[in-house]
């Protein structure tokens, strides 16, 4: 079984996320943050992204009243823009085709809510490649908790020792290690500006098209 993360692994979703951040800030009369900043903030779900956008930093908390005003604005914007500018990374289609050809059971595990994940995967034409999609609100736990990965393994009837997570962040590495999975990370993903190699995944690749060289 191979489980694959969405944002920063399958899909470059930052162009849509950043557009919605700046459109939300417009409505609040606050300055734009821009795509380069947003690229450093994604990876822990939409609520965390909105909080980071309001304070303009990876850490820190905005005024709660401001957040309560901003969050519904962002959700409405993102629902309308979930796949307008987002694209699959180069090599994703080739990688998925090869994994399916080899007979791997494929699942998707993301911290993104189902209301955004499912339309995104469908719009980009990859939803049907997965036998299960575990979203950020499917279970009470999210990555880096191992529960979403173990839930997918149970669904397929596969042992963690026969399972691989394909991700791009420290959260993916922690979840995979805790679940007893192997973990391969993409070099290009969202990891708050840090090189993912410092998290010591089993391998780092530049494209999913490289998977045939790593997997038996």
N, C-alpha and C positions, 0 to 999 in steps of 0.2 A: 504494500500500500504506500502511496505517495500522497501526502497532504500539502497543499500549496496555499500560501498567503495571497492576499489580493493586492493591497496598496503597496507599491514599491517592489513587488515581486512579479505579479502578472501584469499589473496596470500602472501606468504613470497617471495618477489621478490628481496630481498637484495643480495642473492648470485650472481644473474646475473648482477645486477646494480654495485656491487662492482668489479666483474670480469672486466666489461667494463671500470670502472673508472681506474683501475690499468693498463689495456691494453692501454688505451688512454694516461696515464701518461708515460708509457714506450715509446710510439711513440714520445712524446714530450721531452724525456730525463729528466723527473721529477720523484721524489721518489714516491713509492706506498703509498696509504693511508690505505688499508686493510679493511676487512669487518666490523670490530667493529666500525671504524670511520664512514664509509658510512652509517651504520645503524642509526647513529644520525643525518644524513643530509637529508635523503629522506623525501618525503611527500609534496613537493611544486612544483613538476614537474621536468622534466629532465634538462631544462636549468638552474634552480636554483642549482640542484645537481652538474652540471659541474662547475658552478662558485664556489661553496663551495669546490669542490675537488681541484680546482686550487689554492685557497688561504689556503686550509687546515683547514677551520673553518666554523662554522655555519653562521657567519656574515662577512661582508667585500666583496669587489669587486676586481676581478683580473684585470690585464692589459687588456684593451678591444681588443687589437690586438692578445694577447694570447688566449683570449676566442674565438675570431672569427676563429682562427686556430683549437682550440680544439673541438669546438661544432660539426662540421661536422664529425670529427673522431669518437666522441662518438655516434652520431646518427647511423652511419654505423655499428659500433660494436654492439650497442644494438639491432638494427634490426635483426642482425644475431644471437643474443643470448637472445632474449626476454623470452624464456621459456625453456632454456637448463637446468638450475639449479633451477628454481623457482618451488614451490610446493604449493598446497592448504594446509591451516592450518588444523590440526585435528578438526573434528566436522563440517567442512564446508558442506560436502556433506549431512550429516544427517540434518543439519539445513535447507539447501535449500529444501530438500525433504519434511521436515515437513511443512515449510512455504507454499509450493505448495499444499500440501495435505489439508491445512487449507483454501485454496482459496485466499491467499493474492496475490495481483498484485505485481510483483517483477521487480525492475529496478536496474541498476548499475549506480552510479555517481562517477566519478573519475577525478582527475586533470591530469591524464596521457593522452597523445595524442592518437588519434584513431589508428594511424599506429602501435602503440605498444599494446594498450589495446585489440583490437579485436583479433589479432593473439594469444595473451596470454590466453584470455578467451576460445577461440576455442581449443587451444592446451591442456588446462587443463580440457576440457570437460564440461564447465559450461555456455558457451555462450548462449545456447538454453534455459537456465533457466530464462532468462530475457526478459521482454516484451519491454524494452527500455534500451539502453546503452548511457549515456551522458558522453562524454569524455572531456578532458581539452580544446580541440579545436572545440567542437560542437557549442558552443556559445561564444560571446565575453567575458562573465564573467565566472570565475571559483570559486569554494569554496575558501574562506569562504563566498563569495557572495551567497545569497540564490537563485539566478536565476536558476541555474541548477536543484535544487530540485523542484522549482515551475514549471519549464518546464516539468519535469517528471509527476508531479501531474496533470498538464493540459492535458498531453498526455493520461493519464488513466481516466481523469474526476473524480479525487478524491480530496476531501477537505484536506488542510494541517492538520486540526485537526484530521483527520483519518489516518495520515501518520507517519511513523517511519523511521528515518535514523539510519543505523548501520554502525559505523565507528570506528576510532582509534585515532583521533587527535583533537587538539583544533580547527583546521580548520573545521572539521566535526561538532563539537559542535556549533561553531559560525554560520555556515550555517543553521543548523537545527533550532536553536533558532530564527534566523532572518526570517526563512520561516514559523515558527509556528508549526514545527514538534516535536515529541518526539525524543529523541536521546539515544541510547544504545551504549556504547563503549566496545571494546575488550581490555582486560588487556595487551595483548601481542604485541600491534601494534607499529607503528612508531610515536613517539611524541617528537622527539629530546631529548630523555633521561629523560623526565619529566613524572611523574605518571599522567595518564589521569584523575584520580579522582579529581585532583586539578582544573579541568575545570568544575566540577559539572554536568556531564551528568545525565540523569534520572536513569541509572543503568550501572554497569560495570560487564562484564562476562568474563570467561576464555575460553569459547568455544561456537560456535553457536549451539551446541547440547543442551545448557542450555535454549534456547529460549522458549520451551514449558512451562517452569516454570514461565516465565515472561509475556507471551502474552495470552490474553483470547482465 
